[in-house]
Amino acid sequence: MTKELLQLSNVHAYYGKSHVLHGVSLNIGEGEIVSLLGRNGAGRSTTVKAIMGLVDAQGSVKWRGRELVGRKAFEIAHEGIGYVPENRDIFPRLTVGQNLLLGVKSGNKKGRWSLDDMFKLFPRLKEREHTAAGVLSGGEQQMLTLCRTLMGDPDLIMIDEPTEGLAPKIVELVADYLRELKRRGISVLLVEQKLTIALEVSERCLVMGHGRIVFEGSPAELKANSNVRKEWLEV
């Protein structure tokens, strides 16, 4: 049986007076990839931010049995949770290599990932190692953000819309990255709109609507459930 890493129970989240999450409950096991699907505004990104301590939240978010609600984002990161935001957040004036080294957790002697690993995953980053990150293309910046997060050696990585606005060739590179995480036993919470990638790499799919989980099941079960897809996913 898969050991549980992350457990959300009845989580509510707010932006000021706006009530965005309405009792979200979910769990992620060790080495498991779970996709969080739904239309824009469904609450997917807010769920990830609630886990990371970036929005006001109520309820329970437990990591290896320890409560995270009320803790600072940097403390949560040091627990072993990595976060790749949708806006990429690279350091534009630093080089690619410097950005990657900034991802290394303070005091981390020897993690599971090295610079060489990053360059094998995305050879384009090796070519750009000494280039300022601000001049990279959008796809290259996405590669850099994904790799910088891995340099912190997380046990769970939460990735928000990694393929948004990327060319099909880069989307396939991101899919390869997710497959590599799966091979190495890293847990992933993937926020994604491209159903094909989510169905390919995930063990389970969660669908959100109006700040709630409205479906949970395997990729095969989601494929077979046209009602859920029509009501909560298709445009």
C-alpha positions, 0 to 999 in steps of 0.5 A, a space after each residue: 500500500 502506498 504511504 501517504 505523504 500529503 493529506 488535505 481535509 476540509 480546506 477552505 481558502 480566501 482572497 480577502 472576503 472572497 471564498 474560493 475553496 469550499 471544503 477541499 479534501 485530497 491525498 497524495 501518496 509516496 511516488 504518486 502522480 495526481 493531476 488536478 483538473 478543471 476550468 480556469 477559476 475552478 480553484 486548482 491554483 488556489 489549492 496548491 497555494 493553500 498547501 504552500 501557505 501562500 493564501 489564507 486557509 482554514 481546515 487541515 493540510 498535513 505533510 507526513 502527519 504534521 500540520 502545515 496550516 499557519 506555517 510560512 511558505 519557506 518552512 513548508 518548502 524546507 519540509 520537502 515540498 517543491 512548488 513551480 508557479 504558473 508565472 515561472 519566477 526566474 531570476 532574470 539577471 542571473 545566469 541559468 547555472 546560478 538560477 539552478 544553484 539557488 534552488 539547492 536547499 541550504 545545508 543540503 549535502 547531497 541531494 538526488 539531483 545534480 546539475 548534470 541531471 538537469 542538463 541531461 533532462 533539458 540539454 538546451 539548459 546546458 547550452 545556455 548555462 552562462 546566459 542570463 535567464 531573462 533572455 531565455 524563451 518562455 519554454 526555456 524559462 519553464 525548463 529552468 523553473 522546473 529544474 531549479 525546483 528539483 535542485 531543492 530535492 523535494 519529495 513532492 513537487 507541485 507544478 501549476 500549468 507547466 505546458 501553458 503557452 508552450 510549443 508542442 515540442 516543448 510540451 513533449 519535453 515537459 512530459 518527459 520530465 514528468 515521466 522522469 520524476 515518476 521513474 525516480 519516485 517523486 510525488 507530483 501534484 500536477 495542475 494542468 489543462 491539457 487532458 492528454 498529458 494528465 491522463 498519460 502520466 497520472 495514477 489518479 485524476 481529480 476534477 475541480 469545479 466551483 472550489 470543490 472536488 467533483 470527481 476522483 478516479 483513475 485516468 481510465 475512469 475519467 476517460 469513460 465518464 463523458 458527463 464529468 468531462 462535459 460538465 467540468 472540463 470541456 469548453 
